[in-house]
Amino acid sequence: MGEWRVSCPDVSKEQGRIIIIGGGVLGTMHAIHARRRGYHVVHLEREREARGASVRNFGLVWVSGRAAGPELALALRARQLWEEISADVPGTGFRPAGSLTIATTEAELRVIQEAVRLPDAAERGFELLSPDGVRQVNPALRGDVLGGLWGRADAIAEPRLALPALREYLSRQPGYQWLPDREAVALESHAVRDHTGQWHRGDLVVVCTGAHFTGLLGPHLRATGALAAQSPDGTGLRRVRLQMLQTAPFGTALTTSVADGDSLRYYPAYQVPSLELLTPQPAVAAAARAQLLMVQRLDGGLTIGDTHCYDEPFPFDVDEDAYDHLRARAQALLGVPLPRTQRRWAGVYSEVIQPSPASTSGLYHRSEVAPGVVAVTGPGGRGMTCSPAIAEETFQ
Ligand SMILES: Cc1cc2nc3c(=O)[nH]c(=O)nc-3n(C[C@H](O)[C@H](O)[C@H](O)COP(=O)(O)OP(=O)(O)OC[C@H]3O[C@@H](n4cnc5c(N)ncnc54)[C@H](O)[C@@H]3O)c2cc1C
């Protein structure tokens, strides 16, 4: 095992055993941290390969939009960890590409001008760019732009590649056991039973089962009032559904990830006076709560999204109006036609709306299910970004 470069308390030289449930990015980052601390790890996933939010996302390690204070600190720590882990595991596709948030209206430009004067703008790597500056940083943006916000701290990982790459790295050493096709069905102190009837016992069981509010964690989440829909004050966890698409390879390199001015409405970093002066979104975008985020994959395809739906039951189908809007926005910024859409999908994540008494963190949900069993979920739209730092906090 490579040297763990991050200074952390040496909680286990005794070679204990950690059971992790869930092969998404949260479970996998817990496996990384547990192995680095010398624990034997047994890692259960109910599918053959993770199929949840962690493989459906943009792969954005997104620092720029985080709320000032603890959320930004968590994201910055996670960004550092992504870089360190990826030095050992280049297969994550991590690259410190930065981001550009593009203004196409005067009102959006004013928000960006105020954002670069925020006290923590330097930590976010913010810089205001002119239209020429935008094209120097990302020559693929040939559309009409008024300016841009360069977020140098932002980065990209490859969601479809990162988890298998991290597991391959873990599997090169003894002490890591990956058990796909194993659904965890029952929990008790320091132990979990899978659907084959096998019990797995450890010093700690970490349950990272994503946006599932029934099943394994259902009784615990309901009993502790951790679900927003069931808590009297509306605090706790809710689920969010997003629509995404990916194009065929785009012939030009997109050197940064790209966001449109609508993203200024949705990320908590931009709580500046001018925000209120943004004109309303087009009706189709407002209905879908759409913002354009665009990331180029290693094969040249463009991942484009997203929308936000909070009302359950979620649609089982995807809506073309939202895709028309997102494709048009992307095309306007690129100034050239987009390649054809190759793939469409939807994904669901869970998020903490307001910190609830049931959780030990306000930024995600962590609670004790039973002695020696901890649930970690609900990181919301920042889960890919923050997962390494969240896992680190579990072991601290
Ligand atoms: C469309 C979309 C775009 C996003 N974009 C970004 C982004 O660019 N940047 C960012 O920071 N965040 C992003 N997010 C959020 C991020 O993807 C999630 O917060 C994160 O992936 C959650 O990880 P997880 O491991 O908790 O959940 P999941 O990825 O859902 O993993 C949970 C795993 O647990 C398994 N499981 C469930 N129950 C059991 C059981 N009983 N036994 C065994 N296994 C079980 C599931 O099969 C699944 O593989 C996005 C989310 C979506 C949906």
The ligand as an SDF file (V2000), in Angstrom:
LIG
                    3D

 53 58  0  0  0  0  0  0  0  0999 V2000
  -27.2220   13.4850  -12.3380 C   0  0  0  0  0  0  0  0  0  0  0  0
  -26.3260   13.8090  -11.1800 C   0  0  0  0  0  0  0  0  0  0  0  0
  -25.2740   14.6890  -11.3430 C   0  0  0  0  0  0  0  0  0  0  0  0
  -24.4380   14.9790  -10.2580 C   0  0  0  0  0  0  0  0  0  0  0  0
  -23.3150   15.7260  -10.4630 N   0  0  0  0  0  0  0  0  0  0  0  0
  -22.4160   15.8750   -9.4440 C   0  0  0  0  0  0  0  0  0  0  0  0
  -21.1650   16.4890   -9.6870 C   0  0  0  0  0  0  0  0  0  0  0  0
  -20.7980   16.7840  -10.8200 O   0  0  0  0  0  0  0  0  0  0  0  0
  -20.3600   16.7410   -8.6150 N   0  0  0  0  0  0  0  0  0  0  0  0
  -20.7070   16.3590   -7.3410 C   0  0  0  0  0  0  0  0  0  0  0  0
  -19.9720   16.6490   -6.4080 O   0  0  0  0  0  0  0  0  0  0  0  0
  -21.8350   15.6500   -7.1170 N   0  0  0  0  0  0  0  0  0  0  0  0
  -22.6910   15.3960   -8.1270 C   0  0  0  0  0  0  0  0  0  0  0  0
  -23.8440   14.6890   -7.9250 N   0  0  0  0  0  0  0  0  0  0  0  0
  -24.0820   14.1240   -6.5860 C   0  0  0  0  0  0  0  0  0  0  0  0
  -23.2870   12.8460   -6.3730 C   0  0  0  0  0  0  0  0  0  0  0  0
  -23.3020   12.0560   -7.5390 O   0  0  0  0  0  0  0  0  0  0  0  0
  -23.8800   12.0510   -5.1920 C   0  0  0  0  0  0  0  0  0  0  0  0
  -23.9600   12.8730   -4.0510 O   0  0  0  0  0  0  0  0  0  0  0  0
  -23.0030   10.8650   -4.8490 C   0  0  0  0  0  0  0  0  0  0  0  0
  -22.7290   10.1120   -5.9950 O   0  0  0  0  0  0  0  0  0  0  0  0
  -23.6640    9.9790   -3.7950 C   0  0  0  0  0  0  0  0  0  0  0  0
  -22.8340    8.8600   -3.6250 O   0  0  0  0  0  0  0  0  0  0  0  0
  -23.3120    7.5990   -2.7830 P   0  0  0  0  0  0  0  0  0  0  0  0
  -22.1660    6.6600   -2.7720 O   0  0  0  0  0  0  0  0  0  0  0  0
  -23.8770    8.0650   -1.4750 O   0  0  0  0  0  0  0  0  0  0  0  0
  -24.5820    7.0360   -3.5750 O   0  0  0  0  0  0  0  0  0  0  0  0
  -24.7020    6.0540   -4.8210 P   0  0  0  0  0  0  0  0  0  0  0  0
  -23.7940    6.4290   -5.9090 O   0  0  0  0  0  0  0  0  0  0  0  0
  -26.1600    6.0020   -5.1540 O   0  0  0  0  0  0  0  0  0  0  0  0
  -24.2260    4.6530   -4.2810 O   0  0  0  0  0  0  0  0  0  0  0  0
  -24.9860    3.8740   -3.3830 C   0  0  0  0  0  0  0  0  0  0  0  0
  -24.6980    2.4300   -3.6920 C   0  0  0  0  0  0  0  0  0  0  0  0
  -25.2530    1.6020   -2.6750 O   0  0  0  0  0  0  0  0  0  0  0  0
  -25.7670    0.4390   -3.2780 C   0  0  0  0  0  0  0  0  0  0  0  0
  -26.7560   -0.1400   -2.3640 N   0  0  0  0  0  0  0  0  0  0  0  0
  -27.9420    0.3830   -1.9920 C   0  0  0  0  0  0  0  0  0  0  0  0
  -28.5660   -0.4220   -1.1110 N   0  0  0  0  0  0  0  0  0  0  0  0
  -27.7470   -1.4900   -0.9200 C   0  0  0  0  0  0  0  0  0  0  0  0
  -27.8350   -2.6550   -0.1230 C   0  0  0  0  0  0  0  0  0  0  0  0
  -28.8810   -2.8880    0.6730 N   0  0  0  0  0  0  0  0  0  0  0  0
  -26.8100   -3.5460   -0.1670 N   0  0  0  0  0  0  0  0  0  0  0  0
  -25.7200   -3.3260   -0.9580 C   0  0  0  0  0  0  0  0  0  0  0  0
  -25.5910   -2.2290   -1.7270 N   0  0  0  0  0  0  0  0  0  0  0  0
  -26.5860   -1.3080   -1.7150 C   0  0  0  0  0  0  0  0  0  0  0  0
  -26.3760    0.9480   -4.5750 C   0  0  0  0  0  0  0  0  0  0  0  0
  -26.5430   -0.0900   -5.5120 O   0  0  0  0  0  0  0  0  0  0  0  0
  -25.3560    1.9880   -5.0030 C   0  0  0  0  0  0  0  0  0  0  0  0
  -24.3500    1.4640   -5.8590 O   0  0  0  0  0  0  0  0  0  0  0  0
  -24.6990   14.3990   -8.9780 C   0  0  0  0  0  0  0  0  0  0  0  0
  -25.7750   13.5180   -8.8310 C   0  0  0  0  0  0  0  0  0  0  0  0
  -26.5850   13.2190   -9.9130 C   0  0  0  0  0  0  0  0  0  0  0  0
  -27.7250   12.2470   -9.7250 C   0  0  0  0  0  0  0  0  0  0  0  0
  1  2  1  0
  2  3  1  0
  2 52  2  0
  3  4  2  0
  4  5  1  0
  4 50  1  0
  5  6  2  0
  6  7  1  0
  6 13  1  0
  7  8  2  0
  7  9  1  0
  9 10  1  0
 10 11  2  0
 10 12  1  0
 12 13  2  0
 13 14  1  0
 14 15  1  0
 14 50  1  0
 15 16  1  0
 16 17  1  0
 16 18  1  0
 18 19  1  0
 18 20  1  0
 20 21  1  0
 20 22  1  0
 22 23  1  0
 23 24  1  0
 24 25  2  0
 24 26  1  0
 24 27  1  0
 27 28  1  0
 28 29  2  0
 28 30  1  0
 28 31  1  0
 31 32  1  0
 32 33  1  0
 33 34  1  0
 33 48  1  0
 34 35  1  0
 35 36  1  0
 35 46  1  0
 36 37  1  0
 36 45  1  0
 37 38  2  0
 38 39  1  0
 39 40  1  0
 39 45  2  0
 40 41  1  0
 40 42  2  0
 42 43  1  0
 43 44  2  0
 44 45  1  0
 46 47  1  0
 46 48  1  0
 48 49  1  0
 50 51  2  0
 51 52  1  0
 52 53  1  0
M  END
$$$$
